[in-house]
Every structure is written in C-alpha cells, then in structure tokens.
Amino acid sequence: MRRDPERLYELDSGVAVPEGAVLLYHLDGFVDAGSAGEALTEHLRAEFDDDRVVARFDVDRLIDYRSRRPVMTYSADHWSDYEPPELAVRLMHDTDGTPFLLLSGPEPDHEWELFTTAVRELIERWQVRLSVNYHGIPMGVPHTRPLGITAHATRSELVRGYRATYSQMQIPGSAAALLEYRLGQAGHDAVGFAAHVPHYLAQSRYPAAAITLLDAVSEAAGITVSSDAIRESAVSADEEVERQVRENEEVADVVTALERQYDAFSAVEPEDNLLADVDEMPTADELASQFEQFLSEQRRDQGEN
C-alpha cells in the first residue's frame, strides 16, 4: 500500500516561504554530546523569537510516547498543564534579515522513510538550496584545546577545508543521517557537522561545543547569528571545569595526559581518529568519577532553568 508523505504534515498556507532559503535541522534523540545541537537550536529560537511555524508534523504517528513521555504538571488535585511534543519547521530571519528555515523536535520513532520523503518534498516545494544538520559527539580530547569538528556532505565540495576525522566506520543510524543520505541520492545539497566534545563532559551541557557548531553552521548556511548569549554561558561552564581541575590532582593528571595525546594525534594521518571509544583512549568511566560533581551540578542547573 502506497503511503502519502503529505499526510504526515500540515502547512500554514498563510506564511509565504521564500524560495532558495537554507534549512537547518536538529532532531532530539540521537547522540548529542554536551547537548551541543540542542543548545544551538535553543539559541536560534531565542535569538529569533519572531519565528513562524510553516509546517508541523503529525507526532501522534511518529513518536512513541511511552519511550519519551511528555511532561505533565500536577497541581494539588488536578492536571494543570501538558507539554505536547512538537516536530515543526519554522521560518526565521537572521540578524541581516536573511530568511532561513529550522526543523527541530524529537527524532521520529516510526516511519523514517516516509518522514525523510516528506522533508524532501518540502525542500523541493520551497526550493531549499542547502540543508544543514548538527550535533555533538564524544571524543578523547581535552577541554583545553580547540574543539574540532567532523564535517560530512552529499558532495565533497561542500566540506572542502575540513579534515577527515576517520576513514570508514559503521554506527547506529539516525533519522537526521538518513535524511542527509536520501537527499544526496535525490541530488540535493546537504551537509552535517558534529562538534567534538571531551567525553568526560559529554553528559553535561557544554556551551563551547554549541559555539563551534554555530560557527560552522552559520558559515555554511551564509547566515549571521549573534553568539553573545551562548558565549557567556560557555565562559561560566569553562570556569567551573577549570575549578574542578585545580582542586583535584588526579583530574589534572588526566587532562595533561589527554593534552599530550591530542597533540600527538594532531600530527598523524586523518584516519587515526580521536573517537572516544578507541581502545587507546581513557574510558568514560575512568574520567566520569573525577567529574561526577561537575556533571551533577550541571544537570541540576538544567532542571532549575
């Protein structure tokens, strides 16, 4: 039975989408070390709060509520609020007034092929010139060195200038990766960026990684976005990490070892990578115990916001 991808979303016919805009997209649910992609998405939403939803997907069909239960508020003797999941495309305008689109929300649990077909049809409908996805990945790197980035695209020309982090590997798929793959098969330009996050900070919110993504995404998309707010958050987070390092000699030794390792790897061939699950790298468990207080504080802060 043929399924109709147009039944998967609703369009706002009252909003005109300019042709040739760029589509940015980040889907919650896959690996996002340091909450880098989530932080960038939140930053874009906060910077351009005059956005308009131009397409909304049917989350009842796409999301497994029991695996990612929406938040409800209970007040005294009744349910007072419900936060339904939303998977939508918004029209935004950057600092210079340049229009761009942002697709964000939970990663679909079902019907990936139909979802990617639906997004492709929207891209063709709006004549999107480039699609850009982004997130964070854990790496065996120290926080004291510049954060790297892994770039991939449907055409190698789109990521010229970025060094290959590794040659070939197989990893669990994601809806975002499948979308990029299907867009390439259909002849559309798409690019993706993964910021390298120190794996001992992967479970905390690490704004520095979001800045790395913002720089890469804005350059590729040709949009102008202020980074002041997110840089302020990065300064606070970096200061807390440095405090933890100063107060714990074992942590300082680990960071020093990672610095030497990073410097050595930076001089070798691209296929020698810094992925956190490489055998030679310290394990996340070895480092997590030293930074447990920091991670707990970060998670508690997120819950209070």
C-alpha positions in Angstrom: 0.0 0.0 0.0 1.4 3.4 -1.0 1.6 5.9 1.8 1.2 9.6 1.2 4.0 11.7 2.8 1.8 14.8 2.6 -0.5 13.3 5.2 2.5 13.4 7.6 2.5 17.2 8.0 0.3 20.3 7.8 1.3 23.5 6.1 0.5 27.0 7.2 -0.8 28.5 4.0 -0.8 31.9 5.4 3.0 32.1 5.6 5.0 32.6 2.3 8.3 30.7 2.4 11.0 32.5 0.3 12.5 30.2 -2.4 16.2 29.3 -2.1 16.4 29.5 1.7 18.7 27.2 3.8 17.1 24.6 6.0 18.8 23.9 9.3 17.7 20.8 11.2 18.4 19.1 14.6 16.3 16.2 15.9 16.5 15.2 19.6 17.1 11.6 20.4 20.3 10.6 18.7 23.8 11.3 20.1 24.3 14.9 21.1 27.3 15.1 23.4 27.4 18.2 25.5 23.9 19.0 24.3 25.6 20.9 21.6 22.9 20.6 19.0 20.2 21.2 21.5 21.9 24.3 22.8 22.4 25.7 19.3 18.7 25.1 18.5 17.6 26.8 21.7 19.9 29.7 20.9 18.5 30.2 17.4 14.9 30.1 18.8 15.8 32.7 21.5 17.6 35.0 19.1 14.8 35.0 16.5 11.7 34.8 18.6 9.5 36.1 15.8 9.6 32.8 14.0 6.6 31.3 12.3 5.7 27.6 12.1 5.3 26.8 8.3 5.0 23.1 8.6 4.0 20.8 11.5 4.5 17.1 11.6 2.0 14.6 13.0 3.8 13.5 16.2 1.0 11.0 17.0 2.2 9.0 14.1 5.9 9.5 14.5 6.6 9.5 18.3 6.5 6.6 20.8 5.1 8.4 23.8 6.0 5.6 26.2 9.7 5.8 25.4 9.8 9.6 25.7 6.9 10.6 27.9 5.8 14.2 27.6 5.8 16.4 30.7 2.6 17.0 32.5 2.0 19.3 35.5 0.0 18.2 38.5 -1.3 20.9 40.8 -2.9 19.9 44.2 -5.8 17.9 42.9 -5.8 18.2 39.1 -3.6 18.1 36.0 -3.0 21.8 35.1 -0.7 21.6 32.1 0.6 19.4 29.3 3.7 20.0 27.1 3.0 18.1 23.9 5.9 17.2 21.7 6.4 19.3 18.6 8.2 18.5 15.4 8.0 21.5 13.1 9.6 23.7 10.6 9.9 27.4 11.4 10.7 30.4 9.2 13.3 32.7 10.7 15.3 35.7 9.6 18.9 36.3 10.7 20.5 39.5 12.0 20.7 40.8 8.5 17.2 39.8 7.6 18.2 36.8 5.5 15.5 34.1 5.7 16.2 30.5 6.7 14.2 27.5 7.9 14.7 25.5 11.1 13.4 21.9 11.5 13.5 20.8 15.2 11.8 18.5 17.6 12.0 14.8 18.7 13.5 12.3 16.3 10.7 10.2 14.8 10.5 6.7 16.3 8.5 5.4 13.4 8.2 5.7 9.6 11.7 7.1 8.9 11.4 6.6 5.2 8.1 8.3 5.0 9.4 11.2 7.1 12.5 11.7 5.0 10.4 11.6 1.9 8.1 14.2 3.4 11.0 16.5 4.3 12.5 16.1 0.8 9.1 17.1 -0.7 9.1 20.2 1.5 12.6 21.0 0.4 11.6 20.7 -3.2 8.4 22.7 -2.6 10.4 25.6 -1.1 13.4 25.1 -3.4 15.7 24.9 -0.5 19.3 25.4 -1.7 21.1 23.6 1.2 20.2 21.5 4.2 22.4 21.6 7.3 22.2 19.3 10.3 24.3 19.5 13.5 25.0 17.7 16.9 27.8 16.8 19.3 29.8 13.6 19.5 32.1 12.4 22.4 35.8 12.4 21.7 39.0 11.6 23.5 40.1 15.2 23.6 40.9 17.7 26.4 38.8 20.8 27.1 42.0 22.9 27.0 42.4 22.5 23.2 40.4 24.0 20.4 37.3 21.8 19.7 37.4 20.0 16.4 34.5 19.2 14.1 33.6 16.4 11.8 32.0 17.5 8.6 30.2 15.4 6.0 28.1 16.2 3.0 26.3 14.9 -0.1 29.2 16.4 -2.2 32.8 16.6 -1.0 33.0 20.2 -2.3 30.6 21.3 0.4 33.1 20.4 3.1 36.3 21.3 1.4 38.8 22.6 4.0 37.6 20.3 6.8 40.0 17.5 7.8 38.6 13.9 7.7 38.4 12.6 11.3 38.3 8.9 10.2 38.1 7.0 7.0 35.2 4.5 7.4 33.1 3.1 10.2 29.7 1.7 10.9 27.5 3.3 13.6 23.8 3.1 14.6 21.7 5.2 12.2 19.6 8.2 12.9 16.7 10.0 11.1 18.9 13.0 10.6 21.7 10.9 8.9 19.1 9.1 6.8 17.7 12.4 5.7 21.1 13.6 4.6 21.7 10.3 2.8 18.3 10.3 1.0 18.8 14.0 0.0 22.1 13.1 -1.6 20.5 10.3 -3.5 17.9 12.8 -4.8 20.6 15.2 -5.9 20.1 17.8 -3.2 22.9 19.5 -1.3 23.1 18.7 2.4 25.9 19.0 4.9 26.3 17.9 8.5 28.5 19.0 11.4 29.5 17.1 14.6 31.3 19.1 17.3 34.0 17.1 19.2 33.1 17.2 22.9 35.5 15.9 25.6 33.9 12.6 26.6 34.2 13.4 30.3 31.9 16.3 29.6 29.6 14.5 27.2 26.7 14.1 29.6 26.8 17.7 30.8 25.8 20.9 28.9 28.9 22.2 27.2 28.2 25.5 25.5 31.7 25.7 23.9 30.6 22.9 21.6 27.5 24.8 20.6 29.7 27.8 19.7 31.8 25.5 17.5 28.6 24.3 15.7 27.3 27.9 15.4 30.5 29.0 13.6 30.4 26.1 11.2 26.6 26.2 10.5 26.5 30.0 10.0 29.4 29.9 7.6 27.9 27.0 5.5 24.4 28.5 5.5 25.5 32.1 4.9 23.6 33.5 7.8 24.5 35.9 10.6 23.8 35.0 14.2 25.0 36.7 17.3 26.8 34.4 19.7 27.0 36.7 22.7 24.5 34.9 24.9 25.9 31.4 24.3 29.5 32.7 24.8 28.5 34.0 28.2 27.2 30.5 29.1 30.4 29.0 27.8 32.6 31.2 30.0 30.7 30.1 33.1 30.9 26.4 32.2 34.6 26.7 31.4 35.4 28.4 34.7 33.6 25.6 36.6 35.6 22.9 34.7 38.9 24.7 35.5 37.9 24.9 39.1 37.4 21.2 39.2 40.8 20.6 37.6 42.6 22.9 40.0 41.1 21.2 43.0 41.8 17.6 42.0 45.3 16.5 41.2 44.1 13.2 39.6 41.8 15.2 37.2 44.7 17.5 36.3 46.9 14.5 35.5 44.2 13.1 33.3 43.7 16.3 31.4 47.5 16.6 31.0 47.6 13.1 29.5 44.8 14.0 27.1 46.6 17.1 26.1 49.8 15.1 25.2 47.6 12.6 23.3 45.8 15.3 21.5 49.0 17.0 20.4 50.4 13.7 19.2 47.2 12.8 17.2 47.0 16.2 15.6 50.2 15.4 13.7 49.2 12.0 12.3 47.2 10.9 9.4 43.4 11.7 9.3 42.4 8.1 9.6 43.9 8.0 13.1 40.9 9.4 14.9 40.1 10.7 18.3 36.8 9.0 18.8 36.2 8.3 22.5 35.6 4.5 22.0 39.1 3.9 20.5 41.0 1.3 22.6 43.9 3.6 23.4 41.7 6.3 24.8 40.7 6.6 28.5 37.3 5.3 29.1 34.4 7.5 30.0 34.0 5.6 33.3 37.6 6.4 34.3 37.1 10.1 33.8 33.4 10.3 34.9 34.2 9.5 38.5 36.5 12.5 38.7 34.0 14.9 37.2 30.9 13.5 38.8 30.3 16.6 41.0 30.6 18.8 38.0 28.2 16.8 35.9 25.7 16.6 38.8 25.8 20.4 39.2 25.2 20.9 35.5 22.3 18.6 35.4 20.8 20.2 38.5 21.2 23.6 36.9 19.4 22.5 33.8 16.5 21.2 35.8 16.1 24.6 37.6 16.0 26.5 34.3 
